Amino acid sequence: MEKKKVRLTLTVPEEMAEAAEKLKNEIFYNKSYAEIYRELIKIGLKEMEKKMEK
């Protein structure tokens, strides 16, 4: 069974949007922007969990 998804609106500084655009062109060229941001959020959450464990 698929997990329930929550729709969010995300506003980011222009520099972050430009960095995401660069990632899309270089790594995620076949993925949607939503998928890029989901992956970046997932990575950030894992890093925060690591910091909280220390």
mmJSON file of the N, C-alpha and C atoms, coordinates in Angstrom:
{"data_MODEL":{"atom_site":{
"group_PDB":["ATOM","ATOM","ATOM","ATOM","ATOM","ATOM","ATOM","ATOM","ATOM","ATOM","ATOM","ATOM","ATOM","ATOM","ATOM","ATOM","ATOM","ATOM","ATOM","ATOM","ATOM","ATOM","ATOM","ATOM","ATOM","ATOM","ATOM","ATOM","ATOM","ATOM","ATOM","ATOM","ATOM","ATOM","ATOM","ATOM","ATOM","ATOM","ATOM","ATOM","ATOM","ATOM","ATOM","ATOM","ATOM","ATOM","ATOM","ATOM","ATOM","ATOM","ATOM","ATOM","ATOM","ATOM","ATOM","ATOM","ATOM","ATOM","ATOM","ATOM","ATOM","ATOM","ATOM","ATOM","ATOM","ATOM","ATOM","ATOM","ATOM","ATOM","ATOM","ATOM","ATOM","ATOM","ATOM","ATOM","ATOM","ATOM","ATOM","ATOM","ATOM","ATOM","ATOM","ATOM","ATOM","ATOM","ATOM","ATOM","ATOM","ATOM","ATOM","ATOM","ATOM","ATOM","ATOM","ATOM","ATOM","ATOM","ATOM","ATOM","ATOM","ATOM","ATOM","ATOM","ATOM","ATOM","ATOM","ATOM","ATOM","ATOM","ATOM","ATOM","ATOM","ATOM","ATOM","ATOM","ATOM","ATOM","ATOM","ATOM","ATOM","ATOM","ATOM","ATOM","ATOM","ATOM","ATOM","ATOM","ATOM","ATOM","ATOM","ATOM","ATOM","ATOM","ATOM","ATOM","ATOM","ATOM","ATOM","ATOM","ATOM","ATOM","ATOM","ATOM","ATOM","ATOM","ATOM","ATOM","ATOM","ATOM","ATOM","ATOM","ATOM","ATOM","ATOM","ATOM","ATOM","ATOM","ATOM","ATOM","ATOM","ATOM"],
"id":[1,2,3,4,5,6,7,8,9,10,11,12,13,14,15,16,17,18,19,20,21,22,23,24,25,26,27,28,29,30,31,32,33,34,35,36,37,38,39,40,41,42,43,44,45,46,47,48,49,50,51,52,53,54,55,56,57,58,59,60,61,62,63,64,65,66,67,68,69,70,71,72,73,74,75,76,77,78,79,80,81,82,83,84,85,86,87,88,89,90,91,92,93,94,95,96,97,98,99,100,101,102,103,104,105,106,107,108,109,110,111,112,113,114,115,116,117,118,119,120,121,122,123,124,125,126,127,128,129,130,131,132,133,134,135,136,137,138,139,140,141,142,143,144,145,146,147,148,149,150,151,152,153,154,155,156,157,158,159,160,161,162],
"type_symbol":["N","C","C","N","C","C","N","C","C","N","C","C","N","C","C","N","C","C","N","C","C","N","C","C","N","C","C","N","C","C","N","C","C","N","C","C","N","C","C","N","C","C","N","C","C","N","C","C","N","C","C","N","C","C","N","C","C","N","C","C","N","C","C","N","C","C","N","C","C","N","C","C","N","C","C","N","C","C","N","C","C","N","C","C","N","C","C","N","C","C","N","C","C","N","C","C","N","C","C","N","C","C","N","C","C","N","C","C","N","C","C","N","C","C","N","C","C","N","C","C","N","C","C","N","C","C","N","C","C","N","C","C","N","C","C","N","C","C","N","C","C","N","C","C","N","C","C","N","C","C","N","C","C","N","C","C","N","C","C","N","C","C"],
"label_atom_id":["N","CA","C","N","CA","C","N","CA","C","N","CA","C","N","CA","C","N","CA","C","N","CA","C","N","CA","C","N","CA","C","N","CA","C","N","CA","C","N","CA","C","N","CA","C","N","CA","C","N","CA","C","N","CA","C","N","CA","C","N","CA","C","N","CA","C","N","CA","C","N","CA","C","N","CA","C","N","CA","C","N","CA","C","N","CA","C","N","CA","C","N","CA","C","N","CA","C","N","CA","C","N","CA","C","N","CA","C","N","CA","C","N","CA","C","N","CA","C","N","CA","C","N","CA","C","N","CA","C","N","CA","C","N","CA","C","N","CA","C","N","CA","C","N","CA","C","N","CA","C","N","CA","C","N","CA","C","N","CA","C","N","CA","C","N","CA","C","N","CA","C","N","CA","C","N","CA","C","N","CA","C","N","CA","C","N","CA","C"],
"label_alt_id":[null,null,null,null,null,null,null,null,null,null,null,null,null,null,null,null,null,null,null,null,null,null,null,null,null,null,null,null,null,null,null,null,null,null,null,null,null,null,null,null,null,null,null,null,null,null,null,null,null,null,null,null,null,null,null,null,null,null,null,null,null,null,null,null,null,null,null,null,null,null,null,null,null,null,null,null,null,null,null,null,null,null,null,null,null,null,null,null,null,null,null,null,null,null,null,null,null,null,null,null,null,null,null,null,null,null,null,null,null,null,null,null,null,null,null,null,null,null,null,null,null,null,null,null,null,null,null,null,null,null,null,null,null,null,null,null,null,null,null,null,null,null,null,null,null,null,null,null,null,null,null,null,null,null,null,null,null,null,null,null,null,null],
"label_comp_id":["MET","MET","MET","GLU","GLU","GLU","LYS","LYS","LYS","LYS","LYS","LYS","LYS","LYS","LYS","VAL","VAL","VAL","ARG","ARG","ARG","LEU","LEU","LEU","THR","THR","THR","LEU","LEU","LEU","THR","THR","THR","VAL","VAL","VAL","PRO","PRO","PRO","GLU","GLU","GLU","GLU","GLU","GLU","MET","MET","MET","ALA","ALA","ALA","GLU","GLU","GLU","ALA","ALA","ALA","ALA","ALA","ALA","GLU","GLU","GLU","LYS","LYS","LYS","LEU","LEU","LEU","LYS","LYS","LYS","ASN","ASN","ASN","GLU","GLU","GLU","ILE","ILE","ILE","PHE","PHE","PHE","TYR","TYR","TYR","ASN","ASN","ASN","LYS","LYS","LYS","SER","SER","SER","TYR","TYR","TYR","ALA","ALA","ALA","GLU","GLU","GLU","ILE","ILE","ILE","TYR","TYR","TYR","ARG","ARG","ARG","GLU","GLU","GLU","LEU","LEU","LEU","ILE","ILE","ILE","LYS","LYS","LYS","ILE","ILE","ILE","GLY","GLY","GLY","LEU","LEU","LEU","LYS","LYS","LYS","GLU","GLU","GLU","MET","MET","MET","GLU","GLU","GLU","LYS","LYS","LYS","LYS","LYS","LYS","MET","MET","MET","GLU","GLU","GLU","LYS","LYS","LYS"],
"label_asym_id":["A","A","A","A","A","A","A","A","A","A","A","A","A","A","A","A","A","A","A","A","A","A","A","A","A","A","A","A","A","A","A","A","A","A","A","A","A","A","A","A","A","A","A","A","A","A","A","A","A","A","A","A","A","A","A","A","A","A","A","A","A","A","A","A","A","A","A","A","A","A","A","A","A","A","A","A","A","A","A","A","A","A","A","A","A","A","A","A","A","A","A","A","A","A","A","A","A","A","A","A","A","A","A","A","A","A","A","A","A","A","A","A","A","A","A","A","A","A","A","A","A","A","A","A","A","A","A","A","A","A","A","A","A","A","A","A","A","A","A","A","A","A","A","A","A","A","A","A","A","A","A","A","A","A","A","A","A","A","A","A","A","A"],
"label_entity_id":["1","1","1","1","1","1","1","1","1","1","1","1","1","1","1","1","1","1","1","1","1","1","1","1","1","1","1","1","1","1","1","1","1","1","1","1","1","1","1","1","1","1","1","1","1","1","1","1","1","1","1","1","1","1","1","1","1","1","1","1","1","1","1","1","1","1","1","1","1","1","1","1","1","1","1","1","1","1","1","1","1","1","1","1","1","1","1","1","1","1","1","1","1","1","1","1","1","1","1","1","1","1","1","1","1","1","1","1","1","1","1","1","1","1","1","1","1","1","1","1","1","1","1","1","1","1","1","1","1","1","1","1","1","1","1","1","1","1","1","1","1","1","1","1","1","1","1","1","1","1","1","1","1","1","1","1","1","1","1","1","1","1"],
"label_seq_id":[1,1,1,2,2,2,3,3,3,4,4,4,5,5,5,6,6,6,7,7,7,8,8,8,9,9,9,10,10,10,11,11,11,12,12,12,13,13,13,14,14,14,15,15,15,16,16,16,17,17,17,18,18,18,19,19,19,20,20,20,21,21,21,22,22,22,23,23,23,24,24,24,25,25,25,26,26,26,27,27,27,28,28,28,29,29,29,30,30,30,31,31,31,32,32,32,33,33,33,34,34,34,35,35,35,36,36,36,37,37,37,38,38,38,39,39,39,40,40,40,41,41,41,42,42,42,43,43,43,44,44,44,45,45,45,46,46,46,47,47,47,48,48,48,49,49,49,50,50,50,51,51,51,52,52,52,53,53,53,54,54,54],
"pdbx_PDB_ins_code":[null,null,null,null,null,null,null,null,null,null,null,null,null,null,null,null,null,null,null,null,null,null,null,null,null,null,null,null,null,null,null,null,null,null,null,null,null,null,null,null,null,null,null,null,null,null,null,null,null,null,null,null,null,null,null,null,null,null,null,null,null,null,null,null,null,null,null,null,null,null,null,null,null,null,null,null,null,null,null,null,null,null,null,null,null,null,null,null,null,null,null,null,null,null,null,null,null,null,null,null,null,null,null,null,null,null,null,null,null,null,null,null,null,null,null,null,null,null,null,null,null,null,null,null,null,null,null,null,null,null,null,null,null,null,null,null,null,null,null,null,null,null,null,null,null,null,null,null,null,null,null,null,null,null,null,null,null,null,null,null,null,null],
"Cartn_x":[0.834,0.0,0.888,0.54,1.312,1.042,2.118,1.975,1.252,0.511,-0.185,0.833,0.578,1.461,0.804,1.636,1.184,1.703,0.852,1.259,1.773,2.938,3.556,3.851,3.863,4.347,5.672,6.676,8.022,8.52,8.947,9.544,11.003,11.903,13.335,14.004,15.142,15.897,16.367,16.578,16.988,18.24,19.179,20.414,20.131,19.173,18.817,18.16,17.306,16.65,17.686,18.676,19.741,20.568,20.837,21.582,20.769,19.461,18.593,18.566,18.557,18.581,19.877,20.982,22.27,22.245,21.712,21.6,20.717,19.626,18.727,19.466,20.245,20.963,22.082,22.723,23.892,23.593,22.655,22.423,20.998,20.034,18.624,17.924,18.636,18.086,16.811,16.604,15.405,14.356,14.528,13.599,12.876,11.749,10.998,11.621,11.268,11.746,11.229,10.016,9.467,10.357,10.81,11.675,13.026,13.551,14.817,14.66,13.627,13.439,13.13,12.381,12.139,13.456,14.328,15.629,16.484,16.52,17.298,16.766,15.463,14.868,15.218,15.131,15.462,16.914,17.831,19.25,19.428,18.783,18.878,18.336,17.225,16.653,17.583,18.194,19.145,20.34,20.834,21.962,21.58,20.383,19.92,19.788,19.293,19.19,20.563,21.556,22.917,23.432,23.195,23.656,22.951,21.678,20.923,21.366,21.925,22.388,23.679,24.419,25.711,25.542],
"Cartn_y":[-1.172,0.0,1.248,2.202,3.443,4.343,4.968,5.889,7.151,7.738,8.987,10.082,10.917,12.03,13.333,14.303,15.625,16.619,17.495,18.513,19.734,20.207,21.385,22.415,23.651,24.714,25.153,25.222,25.523,26.784,27.73,28.951,28.945,29.103,29.068,30.314,30.688,31.808,31.474,32.5,32.331,31.458,31.604,30.822,29.329,28.956,27.54,27.026,27.841,27.445,27.254,28.116,27.983,26.723,26.419,25.195,23.963,23.995,22.876,22.733,23.837,23.81,23.161,23.488,22.893,21.379,20.963,19.533,18.837,19.491,18.897,18.679,19.658,19.543,18.507,18.35,17.481,16.077,15.941,14.638,14.132,15.002,14.606,14.972,14.944,15.414,14.697,13.478,12.733,12.7,13.55,13.596,14.937,14.949,16.194,17.031,18.315,19.172,18.676,18.16,17.62,16.499,15.634,14.526,15.036,16.051,16.646,17.177,17.965,18.545,17.478,16.428,15.324,14.679,14.443,13.83,14.74,16.022,16.961,17.058,17.058,17.091,15.815,14.678,13.404,13.391,13.868,13.94,14.869,16.019,16.974,16.406,15.697,15.099,14.046,13.237,12.23,12.889,13.975,14.69,15.299,15.837,16.407,15.32,14.15,13.038,12.647,12.606,12.279,13.294,14.573,15.633,15.536,15.161,15.075,13.885,12.853,11.675,11.942,12.954,13.257,13.909],
"Cartn_z":[0.0,0.0,0.0,-0.839,-0.953,0.247,0.737,1.864,1.406,2.342,2.067,1.807,0.832,0.503,0.907,1.268,1.668,0.641,0.19,-0.781,-0.022,-0.432,0.171,-0.911,-0.511,-1.375,-0.8,-1.634,-1.175,-1.863,-1.066,-1.585,-1.159,-2.122,-1.826,-2.389,-1.805,-2.365,-3.787,-4.544,-5.942,-6.057,-5.119,-5.179,-5.064,-4.203,-4.067,-5.343,-5.925,-7.171,-8.275,-8.313,-9.315,-9.068,-7.802,-7.478,-7.867,-7.635,-8.027,-9.548,-10.245,-11.718,-12.205,-11.573,-11.934,-11.69,-10.54,-10.258,-11.285,-11.665,-12.673,-13.98,-14.383,-15.658,-15.61,-14.449,-14.356,-13.854,-12.92,-12.294,-12.497,-12.294,-12.304,-13.611,-14.707,-15.984,-16.407,-15.919,-16.308,-15.193,-14.178,-13.044,-13.002,-12.328,-12.167,-11.054,-11.026,-9.943,-8.6,-8.57,-7.322,-6.797,-7.687,-7.281,-6.776,-7.407,-6.955,-5.535,-5.294,-3.973,-2.931,-3.289,-2.349,-1.946,-2.908,-2.626,-1.749,-2.054,-1.25,0.178,0.34,1.683,2.431,1.754,2.388,2.864,2.04,2.408,3.612,3.572,4.678,5.979,5.922,7.122,7.715,6.862,7.346,8.018,7.448,8.038,9.39,9.484,10.754,11.812,11.435,12.374,12.892,12.011,12.424,13.438,13.187,14.101,15.448,15.445,16.682,17.537,16.901,17.625,18.38,17.985,18.614,19.955],
"occupancy":[1.0,1.0,1.0,1.0,1.0,1.0,1.0,1.0,1.0,1.0,1.0,1.0,1.0,1.0,1.0,1.0,1.0,1.0,1.0,1.0,1.0,1.0,1.0,1.0,1.0,1.0,1.0,1.0,1.0,1.0,1.0,1.0,1.0,1.0,1.0,1.0,1.0,1.0,1.0,1.0,1.0,1.0,1.0,1.0,1.0,1.0,1.0,1.0,1.0,1.0,1.0,1.0,1.0,1.0,1.0,1.0,1.0,1.0,1.0,1.0,1.0,1.0,1.0,1.0,1.0,1.0,1.0,1.0,1.0,1.0,1.0,1.0,1.0,1.0,1.0,1.0,1.0,1.0,1.0,1.0,1.0,1.0,1.0,1.0,1.0,1.0,1.0,1.0,1.0,1.0,1.0,1.0,1.0,1.0,1.0,1.0,1.0,1.0,1.0,1.0,1.0,1.0,1.0,1.0,1.0,1.0,1.0,1.0,1.0,1.0,1.0,1.0,1.0,1.0,1.0,1.0,1.0,1.0,1.0,1.0,1.0,1.0,1.0,1.0,1.0,1.0,1.0,1.0,1.0,1.0,1.0,1.0,1.0,1.0,1.0,1.0,1.0,1.0,1.0,1.0,1.0,1.0,1.0,1.0,1.0,1.0,1.0,1.0,1.0,1.0,1.0,1.0,1.0,1.0,1.0,1.0,1.0,1.0,1.0,1.0,1.0,1.0],
"B_iso_or_equiv":[0.0,0.0,0.0,0.0,0.0,0.0,0.0,0.0,0.0,0.0,0.0,0.0,0.0,0.0,0.0,0.0,0.0,0.0,0.0,0.0,0.0,0.0,0.0,0.0,0.0,0.0,0.0,0.0,0.0,0.0,0.0,0.0,0.0,0.0,0.0,0.0,0.0,0.0,0.0,0.0,0.0,0.0,0.0,0.0,0.0,0.0,0.0,0.0,0.0,0.0,0.0,0.0,0.0,0.0,0.0,0.0,0.0,0.0,0.0,0.0,0.0,0.0,0.0,0.0,0.0,0.0,0.0,0.0,0.0,0.0,0.0,0.0,0.0,0.0,0.0,0.0,0.0,0.0,0.0,0.0,0.0,0.0,0.0,0.0,0.0,0.0,0.0,0.0,0.0,0.0,0.0,0.0,0.0,0.0,0.0,0.0,0.0,0.0,0.0,0.0,0.0,0.0,0.0,0.0,0.0,0.0,0.0,0.0,0.0,0.0,0.0,0.0,0.0,0.0,0.0,0.0,0.0,0.0,0.0,0.0,0.0,0.0,0.0,0.0,0.0,0.0,0.0,0.0,0.0,0.0,0.0,0.0,0.0,0.0,0.0,0.0,0.0,0.0,0.0,0.0,0.0,0.0,0.0,0.0,0.0,0.0,0.0,0.0,0.0,0.0,0.0,0.0,0.0,0.0,0.0,0.0,0.0,0.0,0.0,0.0,0.0,0.0],
"pdbx_formal_charge":[null,null,null,null,null,null,null,null,null,null,null,null,null,null,null,null,null,null,null,null,null,null,null,null,null,null,null,null,null,null,null,null,null,null,null,null,null,null,null,null,null,null,null,null,null,null,null,null,null,null,null,null,null,null,null,null,null,null,null,null,null,null,null,null,null,null,null,null,null,null,null,null,null,null,null,null,null,null,null,null,null,null,null,null,null,null,null,null,null,null,null,null,null,null,null,null,null,null,null,null,null,null,null,null,null,null,null,null,null,null,null,null,null,null,null,null,null,null,null,null,null,null,null,null,null,null,null,null,null,null,null,null,null,null,null,null,null,null,null,null,null,null,null,null,null,null,null,null,null,null,null,null,null,null,null,null,null,null,null,null,null,null],
"auth_seq_id":[1,1,1,2,2,2,3,3,3,4,4,4,5,5,5,6,6,6,7,7,7,8,8,8,9,9,9,10,10,10,11,11,11,12,12,12,13,13,13,14,14,14,15,15,15,16,16,16,17,17,17,18,18,18,19,19,19,20,20,20,21,21,21,22,22,22,23,23,23,24,24,24,25,25,25,26,26,26,27,27,27,28,28,28,29,29,29,30,30,30,31,31,31,32,32,32,33,33,33,34,34,34,35,35,35,36,36,36,37,37,37,38,38,38,39,39,39,40,40,40,41,41,41,42,42,42,43,43,43,44,44,44,45,45,45,46,46,46,47,47,47,48,48,48,49,49,49,50,50,50,51,51,51,52,52,52,53,53,53,54,54,54],
"auth_comp_id":["MET","MET","MET","GLU","GLU","GLU","LYS","LYS","LYS","LYS","LYS","LYS","LYS","LYS","LYS","VAL","VAL","VAL","ARG","ARG","ARG","LEU","LEU","LEU","THR","THR","THR","LEU","LEU","LEU","THR","THR","THR","VAL","VAL","VAL","PRO","PRO","PRO","GLU","GLU","GLU","GLU","GLU","GLU","MET","MET","MET","ALA","ALA","ALA","GLU","GLU","GLU","ALA","ALA","ALA","ALA","ALA","ALA","GLU","GLU","GLU","LYS","LYS","LYS","LEU","LEU","LEU","LYS","LYS","LYS","ASN","ASN","ASN","GLU","GLU","GLU","ILE","ILE","ILE","PHE","PHE","PHE","TYR","TYR","TYR","ASN","ASN","ASN","LYS","LYS","LYS","SER","SER","SER","TYR","TYR","TYR","ALA","ALA","ALA","GLU","GLU","GLU","ILE","ILE","ILE","TYR","TYR","TYR","ARG","ARG","ARG","GLU","GLU","GLU","LEU","LEU","LEU","ILE","ILE","ILE","LYS","LYS","LYS","ILE","ILE","ILE","GLY","GLY","GLY","LEU","LEU","LEU","LYS","LYS","LYS","GLU","GLU","GLU","MET","MET","MET","GLU","GLU","GLU","LYS","LYS","LYS","LYS","LYS","LYS","MET","MET","MET","GLU","GLU","GLU","LYS","LYS","LYS"],
"auth_asym_id":["A","A","A","A","A","A","A","A","A","A","A","A","A","A","A","A","A","A","A","A","A","A","A","A","A","A","A","A","A","A","A","A","A","A","A","A","A","A","A","A","A","A","A","A","A","A","A","A","A","A","A","A","A","A","A","A","A","A","A","A","A","A","A","A","A","A","A","A","A","A","A","A","A","A","A","A","A","A","A","A","A","A","A","A","A","A","A","A","A","A","A","A","A","A","A","A","A","A","A","A","A","A","A","A","A","A","A","A","A","A","A","A","A","A","A","A","A","A","A","A","A","A","A","A","A","A","A","A","A","A","A","A","A","A","A","A","A","A","A","A","A","A","A","A","A","A","A","A","A","A","A","A","A","A","A","A","A","A","A","A","A","A"],
"auth_atom_id":["N","CA","C","N","CA","C","N","CA","C","N","CA","C","N","CA","C","N","CA","C","N","CA","C","N","CA","C","N","CA","C","N","CA","C","N","CA","C","N","CA","C","N","CA","C","N","CA","C","N","CA","C","N","CA","C","N","CA","C","N","CA","C","N","CA","C","N","CA","C","N","CA","C","N","CA","C","N","CA","C","N","CA","C","N","CA","C","N","CA","C","N","CA","C","N","CA","C","N","CA","C","N","CA","C","N","CA","C","N","CA","C","N","CA","C","N","CA","C","N","CA","C","N","CA","C","N","CA","C","N","CA","C","N","CA","C","N","CA","C","N","CA","C","N","CA","C","N","CA","C","N","CA","C","N","CA","C","N","CA","C","N","CA","C","N","CA","C","N","CA","C","N","CA","C","N","CA","C","N","CA","C","N","CA","C","N","CA","C"],
"pdbx_PDB_model_num":[1,1,1,1,1,1,1,1,1,1,1,1,1,1,1,1,1,1,1,1,1,1,1,1,1,1,1,1,1,1,1,1,1,1,1,1,1,1,1,1,1,1,1,1,1,1,1,1,1,1,1,1,1,1,1,1,1,1,1,1,1,1,1,1,1,1,1,1,1,1,1,1,1,1,1,1,1,1,1,1,1,1,1,1,1,1,1,1,1,1,1,1,1,1,1,1,1,1,1,1,1,1,1,1,1,1,1,1,1,1,1,1,1,1,1,1,1,1,1,1,1,1,1,1,1,1,1,1,1,1,1,1,1,1,1,1,1,1,1,1,1,1,1,1,1,1,1,1,1,1,1,1,1,1,1,1,1,1,1,1,1,1]
}}}
